[in-house]
Amino acid sequence: MSSDNLQIHLDDFDGPLELLLHLIHQSKMDIYDINIKDITEQYFDYLNQMKQLNFDVAGDFFVMAANLMRIKSKMLLAKETDDEDEDPRDDLVGQLIEYKRFKRASQKLRVKEKERTQYHFRDRSFNKSDVMIGANEFEVSLLEHAWDKIMRRRHLSSAPQIEEVQDWDFSVNEQSEIIRRKLDSAVDYEMPFSKLLSGNYPLEELVTDFLALLEMVKHQSVRVVQTSNDGEILIRKWN
């Protein structure tokens, strides 16, 4: 693959799974029957091109490269031994399917948040809450960053689930009340964001929790606090 044909950068992708999905789609492969030999070669081509162009390549891309090589080796060994009991690609396929599911959920979340923002801010006449808009935008960006980390950790650690994201059965108002009760019982009326959204809950419930937090920030019911650049993000009750 020549540099002239390189139309994407690794910065365009949230992680190695998104790059793999792009390559699979570009090659018109069936995600359930990935040609590991071809996809591994394409993946390494992109990594090599990035290195030649002096782009920084995050460590998780190299971890995936090692995983692809391991799968490729296992498949070669399985052919030699006629062992068809377990497909070495199964775990990877499961991760890819789960990642697609989270991407769809995140897209739904963004659409819902855009709709809610348009609804709540149609009247732009000045009022005292306008002084909080800049702070709100910063706090929302902190929440989005923390949400991305939780989603990545969840889809990498959870068992593959193929079901589609269904319509929301959870109410933002109800989830807001649950969050308020948690903060009321917490020390200093604050909790880490990761703890608020921890647990093996349905994805739809986590998304609704996130939307509820966004609403609470906009209505100044809570504040989002980070004491250092790499520090944990805290949700603090605010009168």
Order of alpha helices (4+ residues) and beta strands (2+ residues): alpha-alpha-alpha-alpha-alpha-alpha-beta-alpha-alpha-beta-beta
